[in-house]
Amino acid sequence: MNDWPEGWSDSNRGGGYGQGSAGAHPDGARVMRQVRRGPSAPPQGGVPQQPAYGDTYDNYGGGPEQYDSGYNTGQVYGGGGPGGPGGHDGQGERPAPNWRRRIKWTAITVTVVLLGTTIGTYFWADSKLNREVDLSKVIERPEEGEGTNYLIVGSDSREGLSDAQKKELHTGSADGKRTDSMMILHTGSNGPTLISLPRDSNVEIPSFVGSESGKTYKGTGRQVKLNAAYAEDGPELLVRTVEANTGLRIDHYVEIGFAGFANIVDAVGGVEIDIPKGGLKDTKSGANFEAGKQTLNGEQSLAFVRTRYALARSDLDRTKNQQKFLAALASQTATPSTVLNPFKLYPTMSAGLDTLIVDKDMSLFDLADMFWAMKGVTGGDGKSMNMPISGNAGNGNLQWDTAKVKKLVEELKNDETVTVSGN
């Protein structure tokens, strides 16, 4: 009896493991790979019926006696349905997004970025401040009052300007530097007050200690124009002279030269100014403006604030224009188009910080306080005025009104609303 599966004979068994083999065992490996595994053992004494190769291929195609390999349905190892374990193309059920978690981490990320940018900007800006003025050298200072007093100085320094720029800006080529404008800005709880000190104001030079020599110079009662104090020994003597002649303590000093002023204006894209009827023309400053609203660039702005010979009251009218322009500049810089635009904000900050000269105790917070106070003057939250003048002194300089100045200083010291009017 032939125990080999139906359809097999000695002739088709071959010689064993390979062609020409004479081994005692038939092609067991070839037969065994066709064995179908199942729960029941093969019948005793024989090998279970195996499907023909042709049937196997047909069954892969979905025939009636299909070989249940699992491949034809995509179920490789008894998966739970189409597409593999869990179904849905092998991806499984996707959990619903946790929006609360996403919003939380987005908020944290934005906060960290903003905080890092703010801190970085602070240290960058702080490193640019030129803290050159040492107010500790000023002697016999008045007592501190309420609020904060800034002495803001515009100098006629030509430092950093080429010959072509001096010609373009009509600055001349004078050596050294003098004060072209001086203002006291008071900030406190009753709104800011901006007071211009005419450069031709008659003052007495008090005793002082030289900023460079350290030598003490005794006061002799010498009467000079206020801007002469700066020309004689710089910012420290100017602060000493203002304090001695007013009785008001100066807390911080800020100075900017011609080049820095023009650069700031250009960085913000110009400043809009309303030129009064009749226009403004001054060959010495280079001013040549028609009447009406117009946007001035850096060169034009410098000409505007320096004009004095074309004005009826000369320096008194010029100080009014300077107040008007500085307040407009502060207002223009504080617009969203500048503050929220880093491509405009950083150049503006750089142009200003690079050229400002301040006292050693000045912080960025102090500078910001001064800036917003200047903006407040324009917005109607404060007051701008000239130092009260009573007439001309015997030497031709402008004489302050002693009674009004005393009243003004008392109100500033007590941080009260200023009731005194100026010229």
VOPAGU-2260 file (C-alpha; in pm, 1 decimal, decimal comma):
REM VOPAGU-2260
SITE   aa  ch    i         X         Y         Z
SITE  MET   A    0       0,0       0,0       0,0
SITE  ASN   A    1     125,7     342,1     -90,7
SITE  ASP   A    2     125,6     573,5     209,1
SITE  TRP   A    3     218,4     880,1       5,8
SITE  PRO   A    4     -41,2    1139,5     -65,3
SITE  GLU   A    5    -263,6    1091,3    -364,7
SITE  GLY   A    6     -99,0    1197,4    -686,6
SITE  TRP   A    7     249,6    1116,0    -564,8
SITE  SER   A    8     459,9     819,1    -677,5
SITE  ASP   A    9     808,7     692,6    -649,6
SITE  SER   A   10     887,3     854,1    -978,6
SITE  ASN   A   11     798,4    1200,1    -870,1
SITE  ARG   A   12     947,8    1177,1    -524,4
SITE  GLY   A   13    1290,3    1240,8    -649,9
SITE  GLY   A   14    1598,2    1104,9    -494,7
SITE  GLY   A   15    1577,6    1267,8    -153,2
SITE  TYR   A   16    1681,9    1615,0     -46,0
SITE  GLY   A   17    1811,7    1713,9    -381,4
SITE  GLN   A   18    1831,4    1594,2    -736,2
SITE  GLY   A   19    2028,7    1275,8    -755,5
SITE  SER   A   20    2018,8    1222,5    -384,2
SITE  ALA   A   21    1985,9     873,8    -257,9
SITE  GLY   A   22    1879,9     961,9      89,1
SITE  ALA   A   23    1642,9     736,5     277,5
SITE  HIS   A   24    1396,4    1007,6     345,2
SITE  PRO   A   25    1183,3    1177,0      81,4
SITE  ASP   A   26    1150,4    1551,4      43,0
SITE  GLY   A   27    1016,4    1599,3     390,3
SITE  ALA   A   28    1094,3    1967,3     404,2
SITE  ARG   A   29     909,1    2031,6      80,2
SITE  VAL   A   30     606,8    1840,0     200,1
SITE  MET   A   31     606,7    1985,7     550,4
SITE  ARG   A   32     585,5    2344,3     434,5
SITE  GLN   A   33     247,2    2258,3     288,9
SITE  VAL   A   34     119,0    2121,0     617,9
SITE  ARG   A   35    -179,3    2312,1     744,4
SITE  ARG   A   36    -166,1    2375,4    1114,6
SITE  GLY   A   37    -487,1    2321,4    1294,2
SITE  PRO   A   38    -639,2    2202,8    1614,9
SITE  SER   A   39    -649,8    1834,1    1514,6
SITE  ALA   A   40    -357,1    1603,1    1462,1
SITE  PRO   A   41    -307,5    1429,0    1122,8
SITE  PRO   A   42    -460,1    1086,2    1086,0
SITE  GLN   A   43    -250,7     807,8    1232,5
SITE  GLY   A   44     -30,1     631,4     988,0
SITE  GLY   A   45     -35,4     887,7     715,7
SITE  VAL   A   46       9,6    1245,1     606,4
SITE  PRO   A   47    -298,6    1471,9     577,8
SITE  GLN   A   48    -430,5    1564,3     238,5
SITE  GLN   A   49    -242,4    1867,2     105,9
SITE  PRO   A   50    -382,4    2117,7    -145,0
SITE  ALA   A   51    -226,7    2118,5    -486,9
SITE  TYR   A   52      -9,5    2412,4    -580,7
SITE  GLY   A   53    -268,0    2524,1    -827,2
SITE  ASP   A   54    -539,9    2508,9    -565,1
SITE  THR   A   55    -324,0    2708,3    -329,1
SITE  TYR   A   56    -279,1    2990,7    -574,4
SITE  ASP   A   57    -646,0    2983,1    -665,1
SITE  ASN   A   58    -742,5    3000,8    -301,2
SITE  TYR   A   59    -526,7    3311,0    -258,7
SITE  GLY   A   60    -749,6    3456,7    -520,1
SITE  GLY   A   61   -1056,6    3386,9    -311,7
SITE  GLY   A   62   -1173,8    3037,7    -430,0
SITE  PRO   A   63   -1438,1    2831,4    -250,9
SITE  GLU   A   64   -1180,3    2632,5     -51,6
SITE  GLN   A   65    -980,5    2937,8      45,9
SITE  TYR   A   66    -650,3    2890,4     224,5
SITE  ASP   A   67    -703,6    3079,0     547,2
SITE  SER   A   68    -366,3    3239,7     571,6
SITE  GLY   A   69    -498,3    3573,0     686,8
SITE  TYR   A   70    -305,1    3763,8     417,9
SITE  ASN   A   71    -597,3    3796,3     183,5
SITE  THR   A   72    -790,7    4004,9     433,6
SITE  GLY   A   73    -495,4    4202,7     573,3
SITE  GLN   A   74    -520,1    4020,5     907,2
SITE  VAL   A   75    -159,1    3928,5     957,1
SITE  TYR   A   76    -178,9    3794,4    1307,5
SITE  GLY   A   77    -547,0    3782,4    1382,7
SITE  GLY   A   78    -592,7    4160,8    1386,3
SITE  GLY   A   79    -911,7    4315,4    1506,8
SITE  GLY   A   80   -1042,2    4422,4    1169,6
SITE  PRO   A   81    -952,1    4595,3     844,8
SITE  GLY   A   82    -621,3    4773,0     849,8
SITE  GLY   A   83    -460,0    4581,0    1133,0
SITE  PRO   A   84    -489,7    4608,5    1509,2
SITE  GLY   A   85    -753,9    4856,8    1610,6
SITE  GLY   A   86    -865,8    4910,8    1250,1
SITE  HIS   A   87    -856,6    5239,1    1053,8
SITE  ASP   A   88    -554,0    5169,1     833,9
SITE  GLY   A   89    -336,6    5060,6    1124,9
SITE  GLN   A   90    -347,9    5402,3    1292,3
SITE  GLY   A   91    -593,3    5320,0    1565,9
SITE  GLU   A   92    -851,4    5558,5    1705,6
SITE  ARG   A   93    -705,9    5913,3    1723,1
SITE  PRO   A   94    -781,1    6083,2    2053,8
SITE  ALA   A   95    -957,5    6416,8    2044,1
SITE  PRO   A   96    -710,3    6710,4    2069,0
SITE  ASN   A   97    -663,1    6851,5    2417,0
SITE  TRP   A   98    -723,6    7219,4    2339,1
SITE  ARG   A   99    -682,4    7329,1    2698,4
SITE  ARG   A  100    -332,8    7179,7    2705,4
SITE  ARG   A  101    -242,6    7331,3    2368,1
SITE  ILE   A  102    -360,7    7677,9    2471,7
SITE  LYS   A  103    -170,3    7649,0    2799,0
SITE  TRP   A  104     161,6    7564,3    2631,5
SITE  THR   A  105     109,9    7824,2    2359,7
SITE  ALA   A  106      55,7    8090,5    2626,7
SITE  ILE   A  107     365,4    7975,6    2816,2
SITE  THR   A  108     576,7    7985,1    2499,1
SITE  VAL   A  109     457,7    8333,1    2401,0
SITE  THR   A  110     518,8    8461,0    2754,7
SITE  VAL   A  111     872,6    8322,5    2763,6
SITE  VAL   A  112     953,8    8474,0    2422,4
SITE  LEU   A  113     814,7    8816,0    2517,0
SITE  LEU   A  114     991,9    8810,9    2853,1
SITE  GLY   A  115    1321,3    8714,8    2692,4
SITE  THR   A  116    1284,7    8985,5    2426,4
SITE  THR   A  117    1200,1    9248,4    2688,8
SITE  ILE   A  118    1494,6    9159,4    2910,3
SITE  GLY   A  119    1730,8    9148,8    2613,5
SITE  THR   A  120    1606,7    9486,0    2488,1
SITE  TYR   A  121    1648,7    9639,3    2834,2
SITE  PHE   A  122    2012,5    9536,2    2869,6
SITE  TRP   A  123    2086,5    9635,7    2508,1
SITE  ALA   A  124    1935,3    9981,2    2559,6
SITE  ASP   A  125    2094,2   10026,5    2901,9
SITE  SER   A  126    2439,5    9953,6    2757,2
SITE  LYS   A  127    2396,1   10235,0    2503,6
SITE  LEU   A  128    2337,5   10515,0    2754,6
SITE  ASN   A  129    2632,4   10752,9    2782,3
SITE  ARG   A  130    2645,2   10818,9    3156,4
SITE  GLU   A  131    2910,1   11089,6    3154,9
SITE  VAL   A  132    2778,4   11357,0    3390,5
SITE  ASP   A  133    2867,2   11323,6    3759,0
SITE  LEU   A  134    2623,6   11525,1    3967,9
SITE  SER   A  135    2811,5   11427,8    4284,7
SITE  LYS   A  136    3061,6   11697,8    4188,4
SITE  VAL   A  137    2794,1   11966,0    4229,3
SITE  ILE   A  138    2828,7   12139,8    4565,3
SITE  GLU   A  139    2586,4   12321,8    4801,1
SITE  ARG   A  140    2279,0   12156,1    4650,9
SITE  PRO   A  141    1919,0   12246,6    4748,0
SITE  GLU   A  142    1709,7   11995,9    4942,4
SITE  GLU   A  143    1515,9   11738,0    4747,3
SITE  GLY   A  144    1147,1   11804,7    4686,2
SITE  GLU   A  145     850,8   11599,6    4565,4
SITE  GLY   A  146     849,0   11465,2    4212,5
SITE  THR   A  147    1144,8   11453,9    3972,7
SITE  ASN   A  148    1322,5   11739,9    3795,7
SITE  TYR   A  149    1510,6   11685,7    3468,4
SITE  LEU   A  150    1741,8   11941,8    3311,7
SITE  ILE   A  151    1714,6   11883,8    2935,8
SITE  VAL   A  152    1985,1   12044,1    2725,3
SITE  GLY   A  153    2023,3   12073,6    2351,0
SITE  SER   A  154    2386,8   12147,0    2272,8
SITE  ASP   A  155    2532,2   12287,0    1953,7
SITE  SER   A  156    2805,1   12022,0    1950,8
SITE  ARG   A  157    2931,5   11944,2    1599,7
SITE  GLU   A  158    3098,6   11625,8    1719,1
SITE  GLY   A  159    3064,7   11346,2    1464,6
SITE  LEU   A  160    2959,0   11577,9    1181,9
SITE  SER   A  161    3156,5   11592,7     859,1
SITE  ASP   A  162    3220,3   11923,6     683,7
SITE  ALA   A  163    2946,9   11834,8     434,0
SITE  GLN   A  164    2700,1   11764,6     715,0
SITE  LYS   A  165    2786,8   12089,4     892,3
SITE  LYS   A  166    2712,0   12274,7     572,1
SITE  GLU   A  167    2392,6   12081,6     510,1
SITE  LEU   A  168    2265,7   12135,5     864,2
SITE  HIS   A  169    2379,5   12502,1     877,3
SITE  THR   A  170    2562,3   12443,8    1206,0
SITE  GLY   A  171    2880,6   12634,9    1133,0
SITE  SER   A  172    3218,7   12507,0    1248,4
SITE  ALA   A  173    3262,9   12659,2    1592,7
SITE  ASP   A  174    3494,5   12467,4    1823,9
SITE  GLY   A  175    3370,4   12321,4    2149,9
SITE  LYS   A  176    3000,6   12322,6    2234,3
SITE  ARG   A  177    2746,2   12552,0    2391,0
SITE  THR   A  178    2386,5   12510,0    2502,2
SITE  ASP   A  179    2139,5   12588,3    2229,6
SITE  SER   A  180    1836,8   12520,7    2449,9
SITE  MET   A  181    1772,2   12445,2    2818,4
SITE  MET   A  182    1452,5   12322,4    2983,5
SITE  ILE   A  183    1341,6   12198,2    3323,3
SITE  LEU   A  184    1087,7   11916,2    3308,2
SITE  HIS   A  185     906,4   11839,8    3632,9
SITE  THR   A  186     715,1   11512,8    3666,9
SITE  GLY   A  187     486,5   11432,1    3956,7
SITE  SER   A  188     131,1   11355,7    4065,0
SITE  ASN   A  189     -17,4   11676,3    3922,6
SITE  GLY   A  190      94,0   11639,4    3563,5
SITE  PRO   A  191     420,1   11740,5    3397,9
SITE  THR   A  192     546,5   12096,6    3371,4
SITE  LEU   A  193     796,0   12201,5    3103,5
SITE  ILE   A  194     983,0   12526,5    3167,6
SITE  SER   A  195    1220,7   12675,8    2912,4
SITE  LEU   A  196    1525,5   12865,4    3036,7
SITE  PRO   A  197    1622,3   13124,9    2773,6
SITE  ARG   A  198    1991,6   13104,1    2693,4
SITE  ASP   A  199    2018,8   13481,6    2738,3
SITE  SER   A  200    1886,0   13464,9    3097,0
SITE  ASN   A  201    2089,7   13675,1    3339,2
SITE  VAL   A  202    2239,9   13457,0    3615,5
SITE  GLU   A  203    2515,8   13470,0    3873,7
SITE  ILE   A  204    2797,2   13213,9    3855,7
SITE  PRO   A  205    2824,5   13067,3    4210,1
SITE  SER   A  206    3116,9   12896,1    4379,9
SITE  PHE   A  207    3183,4   12559,9    4219,2
SITE  VAL   A  208    3429,3   12272,7    4194,8
SITE  GLY   A  209    3586,6   12222,0    3854,2
SITE  SER   A  210    3455,2   11905,7    3687,7
SITE  GLU   A  211    3800,3   11813,2    3555,3
SITE  SER   A  212    4047,4   11992,8    3784,5
SITE  GLY   A  213    3866,4   11933,1    4113,6
SITE  LYS   A  214    3970,4   12284,3    4211,0
SITE  THR   A  215    3725,7   12505,5    4401,3
SITE  TYR   A  216    3638,4   12837,7    4237,6
SITE  LYS   A  217    3487,0   13095,4    4467,3
SITE  GLY   A  218    3188,6   13294,4    4348,2
SITE  THR   A  219    3254,7   13661,3    4278,2
SITE  GLY   A  220    2902,3   13776,8    4192,5
SITE  ARG   A  221    2981,4   13757,4    3822,7
SITE  GLN   A  222    2670,5   13812,6    3605,4
SITE  VAL   A  223    2658,4   13625,7    3273,8
SITE  LYS   A  224    2415,4   13467,7    3028,7
SITE  LEU   A  225    2301,9   13123,0    3138,3
SITE  ASN   A  226    2461,8   12943,0    2843,7
SITE  ALA   A  227    2803,3   13081,4    2950,4
SITE  ALA   A  228    2801,7   12848,3    3252,1
SITE  TYR   A  229    2797,2   12543,6    3026,2
SITE  ALA   A  230    3066,2   12687,1    2799,5
SITE  GLU   A  231    3288,2   12753,6    3101,4
SITE  ASP   A  232    3284,1   12412,7    3273,4
SITE  GLY   A  233    3024,0   12188,7    3114,1
SITE  PRO   A  234    2712,1   12016,9    3252,4
SITE  GLU   A  235    2817,2   12013,5    3617,9
SITE  LEU   A  236    2859,9   12392,2    3634,5
SITE  LEU   A  237    2534,1   12442,3    3441,7
SITE  VAL   A  238    2345,1   12231,3    3697,3
SITE  ARG   A  239    2518,2   12414,5    3982,3
SITE  THR   A  240    2422,6   12752,8    3830,1
SITE  VAL   A  241    2057,0   12659,4    3771,1
SITE  GLU   A  242    2022,5   12523,0    4124,5
SITE  ALA   A  243    2191,0   12827,3    4282,9
SITE  ASN   A  244    1974,9   13076,1    4090,2
SITE  THR   A  245    1641,6   12895,7    4134,1
SITE  GLY   A  246    1669,9   12697,2    4458,8
SITE  LEU   A  247    1531,5   12391,5    4274,5
SITE  ARG   A  248    1723,5   12065,1    4292,6
SITE  ILE   A  249    1795,8   11894,7    3959,6
SITE  ASP   A  250    1760,4   11516,7    3983,5
SITE  HIS   A  251    1872,2   11415,5    3634,9
SITE  TYR   A  252    2056,9   11561,7    3338,4
SITE  VAL   A  253    1991,6   11481,2    2969,9
SITE  GLU   A  254    2178,0   11629,8    2672,1
SITE  ILE   A  255    2161,0   11576,2    2297,0
SITE  GLY   A  256    2364,9   11732,5    2016,9
SITE  PHE   A  257    2281,0   11843,5    1663,7
SITE  ALA   A  258    2357,4   11512,6    1493,2
SITE  GLY   A  259    2163,2   11303,3    1743,3
SITE  PHE   A  260    1861,9   11527,8    1720,7
SITE  ALA   A  261    1845,2   11501,8    1341,3
SITE  ASN   A  262    1899,0   11123,9    1350,0
SITE  ILE   A  263    1609,2   11067,0    1589,2
SITE  VAL   A  264    1371,3   11267,0    1371,8
SITE  ASP   A  265    1471,5   11074,7    1060,6
SITE  ALA   A  266    1439,6   10741,4    1243,7
SITE  VAL   A  267    1072,0   10805,4    1327,8
SITE  GLY   A  268    1001,7   10917,6     972,7
SITE  GLY   A  269     975,8   11289,9    1040,9
SITE  VAL   A  270     762,0   11505,4    1270,4
SITE  GLU   A  271     447,8   11692,2    1172,6
SITE  ILE   A  272     450,6   12061,9    1264,8
SITE  ASP   A  273     199,3   12335,6    1194,1
SITE  ILE   A  274     390,3   12642,3    1071,3
SITE  PRO   A  275     202,0   12962,5    1159,2
SITE  LYS   A  276      63,5   13206,3     906,0
SITE  GLY   A  277     331,3   13386,3     709,1
SITE  GLY   A  278     570,6   13092,2     712,4
SITE  LEU   A  279     920,2   13088,1     858,0
SITE  LYS   A  280    1246,3   13182,3     688,7
SITE  ASP   A  281    1588,9   13225,8     848,6
SITE  THR   A  282    1908,9   13215,3     644,4
SITE  LYS   A  283    2125,1   13157,5     951,9
SITE  SER   A  284    1945,3   12838,8    1062,3
SITE  GLY   A  285    1843,4   12730,8     713,4
SITE  ALA   A  286    1470,0   12745,1     788,6
SITE  ASN   A  287    1247,9   12803,1     485,3
SITE  PHE   A  288     891,8   12685,0     548,5
SITE  GLU   A  289     554,6   12774,4     404,1
SITE  ALA   A  290     260,0   12815,9     639,0
SITE  GLY   A  291      50,1   12511,3     726,8
SITE  LYS   A  292      95,5   12154,3     846,7
SITE  GLN   A  293     396,4   11970,4     712,0
SITE  THR   A  294     627,4   11684,6     805,5
SITE  LEU   A  295     983,7   11793,4     877,0
SITE  ASN   A  296    1282,9   11564,0     833,8
SITE  GLY   A  297    1592,6   11577,5    1053,6
SITE  GLU   A  298    1762,4   11864,5     870,4
SITE  GLN   A  299    1444,9   12073,5     856,3
SITE  SER   A  300    1363,4   12002,7    1220,9
SITE  LEU   A  301    1702,7   12124,8    1334,6
SITE  ALA   A  302    1654,5   12443,9    1135,3
SITE  PHE   A  303    1311,7   12494,0    1292,1
SITE  VAL   A  304    1421,6   12464,4    1656,2
SITE  ARG   A  305    1730,9   12682,9    1602,9
SITE  THR   A  306    1554,7   12973,2    1433,0
SITE  ARG   A  307    1559,7   13291,1    1638,2
SITE  TYR   A  308    1641,3   13586,8    1414,2
SITE  ALA   A  309    1320,8   13551,1    1215,8
SITE  LEU   A  310    1105,9   13561,6    1531,0
SITE  ALA   A  311     960,8   13874,6    1687,8
SITE  ARG   A  312    1080,4   13798,2    2041,7
SITE  SER   A  313    1396,9   13618,0    1938,7
SITE  ASP   A  314    1498,8   13363,1    2203,7
SITE  LEU   A  315    1165,5   13377,0    2392,0
SITE  ASP   A  316     976,0   13274,8    2079,8
SITE  ARG   A  317    1239,7   13017,9    1990,6
SITE  THR   A  318    1193,6   12840,9    2323,4
SITE  LYS   A  319     821,9   12816,3    2248,6
SITE  ASN   A  320     899,8   12648,0    1915,1
SITE  GLN   A  321    1143,2   12412,0    2086,5
SITE  GLN   A  322     880,0   12305,4    2339,0
SITE  LYS   A  323     627,9   12259,8    2062,2
SITE  PHE   A  324     861,7   12046,3    1857,1
SITE  LEU   A  325     995,2   11825,1    2138,6
SITE  ALA   A  326     642,9   11748,6    2255,8
SITE  ALA   A  327     540,4   11661,6    1898,2
SITE  LEU   A  328     847,0   11437,8    1861,7
SITE  ALA   A  329     760,3   11250,7    2181,9
SITE  SER   A  330     401,6   11209,4    2065,7
SITE  GLN   A  331     510,2   11085,4    1723,3
SITE  THR   A  332     752,7   10832,9    1871,5
SITE  ALA   A  333     487,6   10688,8    2105,8
SITE  THR   A  334     250,3   10590,8    1824,5
SITE  PRO   A  335     170,1   10218,8    1768,5
SITE  SER   A  336     331,4   10237,9    1423,2
SITE  THR   A  337     665,1   10300,0    1598,6
SITE  VAL   A  338     634,6   10111,1    1927,3
SITE  LEU   A  339     489,1    9792,1    1772,3
SITE  ASN   A  340     718,7    9788,6    1471,0
SITE  PRO   A  341    1062,8    9649,7    1564,7
SITE  PHE   A  342    1206,9    9765,6    1231,7
SITE  LYS   A  343    1121,6   10122,7    1334,4
SITE  LEU   A  344    1144,3   10102,7    1712,6
SITE  TYR   A  345    1500,7    9970,9    1739,7
SITE  PRO   A  346    1653,4   10220,5    1491,4
SITE  THR   A  347    1474,1   10501,5    1676,4
SITE  MET   A  348    1596,8   10382,2    2015,3
SITE  SER   A  349    1946,2   10333,3    1879,7
SITE  ALA   A  350    1956,7   10681,2    1723,3
SITE  GLY   A  351    1847,9   10838,7    2050,3
SITE  LEU   A  352    2045,9   10632,5    2299,2
SITE  ASP   A  353    2369,8   10651,9    2101,7
SITE  THR   A  354    2373,0   11031,7    2116,4
SITE  LEU   A  355    2221,7   11106,3    2457,2
SITE  ILE   A  356    2450,8   11215,1    2739,4
SITE  VAL   A  357    2300,8   11160,3    3084,0
SITE  ASP   A  358    2404,4   11162,6    3448,2
SITE  LYS   A  359    2554,1   10855,9    3611,9
SITE  ASP   A  360    2238,9   10778,8    3812,1
SITE  MET   A  361    2002,3   10791,1    3515,2
SITE  SER   A  362    1816,3   10463,5    3452,1
SITE  LEU   A  363    1604,8   10357,3    3156,8
SITE  PHE   A  364    1299,3   10390,1    3379,6
SITE  ASP   A  365    1392,1   10752,2    3450,5
SITE  LEU   A  366    1436,3   10811,4    3078,3
SITE  ALA   A  367    1098,0   10652,7    3006,2
SITE  ASP   A  368     937,8   10870,9    3274,5
SITE  MET   A  369    1084,6   11181,2    3109,1
SITE  PHE   A  370     971,0   11067,8    2766,3
SITE  TRP   A  371     610,3   11003,1    2869,4
SITE  ALA   A  372     599,6   11331,1    3056,2
SITE  MET   A  373     704,3   11512,7    2739,2
SITE  LYS   A  374     425,8   11334,3    2554,4
SITE  GLY   A  375     184,1   11434,2    2829,6
SITE  VAL   A  376     262,2   11802,2    2776,4
SITE  THR   A  377     140,7   11768,6    2416,9
SITE  GLY   A  378    -166,1   11569,3    2518,6
SITE  GLY   A  379    -289,4   11845,5    2746,3
SITE  ASP   A  380    -204,3   11663,6    3069,2
SITE  GLY   A  381      60,9   11917,4    3165,6
SITE  LYS   A  382     180,5   12272,2    3116,6
SITE  SER   A  383     457,8   12436,3    2914,7
SITE  MET   A  384     594,4   12784,9    2978,9
SITE  ASN   A  385     899,6   13007,6    2977,0
SITE  MET   A  386    1074,0   13110,0    3296,3
SITE  PRO   A  387     895,4   13433,1    3405,8
SITE  ILE   A  388    1083,7   13740,0    3280,1
SITE  SER   A  389    1053,6   14090,6    3427,3
SITE  GLY   A  390    1257,7   14272,1    3161,4
SITE  ASN   A  391    1620,7   14328,4    3072,4
SITE  ALA   A  392    1907,5   14347,8    3317,5
SITE  GLY   A  393    2160,3   14630,7    3309,7
SITE  ASN   A  394    2394,9   14418,6    3095,1
SITE  GLY   A  395    2122,0   14354,7    2836,9
SITE  ASN   A  396    2047,1   13997,3    2946,5
SITE  LEU   A  397    1693,6   13877,2    3023,1
SITE  GLN   A  398    1609,1   13929,5    3390,2
SITE  TRP   A  399    1391,8   13671,1    3567,8
SITE  ASP   A  400    1090,8   13784,7    3769,0
SITE  THR   A  401    1219,0   13706,5    4118,6
SITE  ALA   A  402     877,2   13685,5    4291,0
SITE  LYS   A  403     722,9   13462,7    4024,9
SITE  VAL   A  404    1027,2   13235,8    4010,4
SITE  LYS   A  405    1013,4   13189,8    4387,7
SITE  LYS   A  406     643,7   13096,3    4371,5
SITE  LEU   A  407     703,4   12860,7    4079,7
SITE  VAL   A  408     983,4   12679,3    4258,6
SITE  GLU   A  409     771,7   12635,0    4574,1
SITE  GLU   A  410     492,8   12476,1    4370,9
SITE  LEU   A  411     736,9   12243,3    4195,7
SITE  LYS   A  412     907,4   12141,8    4520,4
SITE  ASN   A  413     570,2   12053,7    4674,9
SITE  ASP   A  414     454,0   11886,4    4353,4
SITE  GLU   A  415     156,3   12117,0    4333,7
SITE  THR   A  416     -31,2   12230,3    4025,8
SITE  VAL   A  417     160,5   12520,3    3875,3
SITE  THR   A  418     -33,8   12845,3    3880,5
SITE  VAL   A  419     246,5   13078,5    3775,7
SITE  SER   A  420     250,9   13189,7    3413,1
SITE  GLY   A  421     559,9   13260,6    3205,1
SITE  ASN   A  422     639,3   13478,0    2909,4
